[in-house]
Amino acid sequence: MKDNPLKSLSYKNFNIDIYNDSNPENPRNWESLSNMIFFHKKYIIGDKHEYKANDYNGWDELEKGIKSKEDIAIILPVYMYDHSGLTISTKPFSCPYDSGQIGYVIVTKSSIRRWFNVKKITKAILEKAQNCLEIDIKTYDSYLRGDVFGYVIKEGEEEIDSCWGYFGYSIDSCWGYFGYSVNEDEWEVVKAAKECINGYEKEN
């Protein structure tokens, strides 16, 4: 049984319910350009790796160790804030008590060549890789925060479509796409729902 919807709305003759996705897939199981080398005593977090915290005397030494073993193109520190939930960022959090560094996110040169099918890593390619890394962090952060959504569309009592696994969208910014009073481009969930309804009407 589904939880109560976070939001409900009507569009044409259809009802759309927006839910939290209570069982989203871990995005670190997807194919990814980046690799997240994290350490935490309480949580299993990030990607599997062979680095051991006890082999290094602090984060700077770990960074040097990673650079000595990997053909690094990009390496950034990652911080976690743990207070009534988890959130991560490549920038430090303002609260020093419930936050701190948990490791690094990296992109290797070999991964970039394979991902973009190039031999030479130009500045433009490196910028694209940086963007991919930032998307990976943002998506994983949404997963950790439970900021993942889905929709169910009904025509009367009949469910005509549902879709889940939309990461990182603000519930309060979704209504413009249905003619409500916010930016219509902000929320992919309702955009997809509207496209589904329009397609369903054409088929029927």
C-alpha positions in Angstrom: 0.0 0.0 0.0 1.3 3.4 -0.9 1.9 6.2 1.6 -0.3 9.2 1.4 0.7 11.4 -1.5 2.9 14.5 -0.9 0.9 16.5 -3.4 -2.2 15.8 -5.5 -3.5 17.8 -8.5 -5.9 17.5 -11.4 -5.1 18.1 -15.0 -7.8 17.8 -17.7 -9.7 14.7 -16.6 -6.8 13.1 -14.8 -5.6 13.1 -11.2 -1.9 13.0 -10.4 -0.5 12.0 -7.0 3.1 12.7 -6.2 4.8 10.4 -3.7 8.2 10.0 -2.1 9.9 7.0 -3.6 10.4 4.8 -0.5 12.6 2.3 -2.2 14.8 4.0 -4.8 17.7 2.3 -6.5 21.1 3.4 -5.1 22.6 5.5 -7.9 26.1 4.2 -7.1 24.9 0.9 -8.6 24.7 2.7 -12.0 27.5 3.1 -14.4 29.3 6.2 -13.4 32.3 8.3 -14.5 33.2 9.2 -10.9 34.4 7.0 -8.0 33.6 7.9 -4.4 36.2 6.9 -1.9 34.5 7.4 1.5 35.1 6.2 5.0 32.6 6.2 7.9 32.3 4.2 11.1 28.5 4.2 11.1 27.5 4.0 7.5 28.3 2.0 4.4 28.6 4.9 1.9 30.1 5.6 -1.5 31.7 3.0 -3.7 33.5 -0.1 -2.9 37.3 0.4 -2.8 40.5 -1.1 -1.5 41.8 1.9 0.5 42.0 1.5 4.2 41.8 4.4 6.6 44.4 3.0 9.0 47.0 3.1 6.2 47.0 6.9 6.1 47.7 9.6 8.6 44.9 12.0 7.7 43.2 13.2 4.6 46.2 14.9 3.0 48.1 11.7 3.1 45.2 9.7 1.7 44.9 12.2 -1.2 48.6 11.7 -2.0 48.1 8.0 -1.8 45.2 8.1 -4.2 47.1 10.3 -6.6 50.1 7.9 -6.5 47.8 4.9 -7.4 45.3 6.4 -9.8 45.8 8.4 -13.0 43.8 11.3 -11.5 42.2 13.9 -13.7 39.9 15.4 -11.0 39.9 14.9 -7.2 37.7 16.7 -4.8 37.1 16.4 -1.0 33.6 15.3 0.0 31.9 16.4 3.3 28.9 14.9 5.1 26.4 16.6 7.4 24.7 14.1 9.8 21.8 15.6 11.6 18.3 14.1 11.3 19.4 12.7 8.0 22.5 12.7 5.8 23.6 15.1 3.1 26.9 15.4 1.2 28.7 18.1 -0.6 32.1 19.0 -2.1 32.1 22.1 0.0 32.4 22.1 3.9 29.2 22.6 5.9 28.9 25.5 8.3 28.3 23.3 11.4 31.5 21.9 12.7 29.9 19.5 15.2 27.7 17.3 12.9 29.8 17.5 9.8 33.2 16.7 8.4 35.1 15.2 5.6 34.3 11.6 4.6 36.7 11.1 1.7 37.2 12.0 -1.9 35.4 11.8 -5.3 37.7 11.2 -8.2 37.6 11.0 -12.0 40.5 9.2 -13.7 42.0 10.0 -17.1 41.3 6.5 -18.4 37.7 6.8 -17.3 37.3 10.1 -19.2 38.8 8.7 -22.4 36.5 5.7 -22.2 33.4 7.7 -21.2 33.7 10.3 -23.9 35.5 8.1 -26.4 38.5 10.4 -26.8 42.2 10.0 -26.8 43.1 13.6 -25.9 41.6 15.2 -22.8 41.0 18.8 -23.8 39.8 21.6 -21.5 36.3 21.2 -22.9 36.3 17.5 -22.1 37.6 18.1 -18.6 34.8 20.6 -18.0 32.2 18.0 -19.1 33.8 15.5 -16.8 33.6 18.0 -13.9 29.9 18.5 -14.7 29.4 14.7 -14.6 31.1 14.5 -11.2 28.9 17.3 -9.8 25.8 15.5 -11.1 26.9 12.3 -9.5 27.4 14.0 -6.1 24.0 15.8 -6.4 22.2 12.6 -7.4 23.8 10.6 -4.6 23.0 13.4 -2.1 19.3 13.2 -3.2 19.4 9.5 -2.6 20.9 9.9 0.9 18.4 12.6 1.8 15.4 10.6 0.5 14.7 13.3 -2.0 13.4 10.9 -4.6 9.9 11.0 -6.0 7.4 9.3 -8.3 3.9 9.9 -9.7 0.7 7.9 -10.2 -1.9 9.0 -12.8 -5.5 8.0 -12.6 -8.4 8.6 -14.9 -11.4 8.2 -12.5 -10.5 5.1 -10.5 -8.3 3.5 -13.1 -4.6 3.9 -12.8 -3.2 4.6 -16.3 0.5 5.1 -15.5 3.1 5.5 -12.8 6.8 6.2 -12.7 9.4 6.3 -10.0 13.0 7.3 -9.4 13.0 11.1 -9.9 16.0 12.4 -7.9 16.3 15.7 -6.3 13.3 17.9 -7.1 11.6 20.3 -4.8 7.9 19.4 -4.3 7.0 23.0 -3.8 8.3 24.0 -7.3 6.4 21.6 -9.5 3.0 23.2 -10.3 3.9 25.6 -13.1 3.9 22.8 -15.7 0.2 22.3 -15.0 -0.6 26.0 -15.1 0.0 26.8 -11.4 2.1 29.7 -10.2 5.7 28.6 -10.4 8.4 27.9 -13.0 7.2 25.2 -15.3 10.8 24.0 -16.1 11.8 23.1 -12.5 10.3 19.7 -11.9 10.8 16.8 -14.2 8.3 14.6 -12.4 5.2 16.5 -13.3 6.7 17.3 -16.7 6.9 13.6 -17.4 3.4 13.1 -16.0 1.9 15.7 -18.3 3.7 14.2 -21.3 2.3 10.8 -20.4 -1.2 12.2 -20.2 -0.9 13.9 -23.6 0.4 10.7 -25.1 -2.3 8.6 -23.5 -5.0 10.9 -24.9 -3.5 10.6 -28.4 -3.6 6.8 -28.2 -7.1 6.7 -26.9 
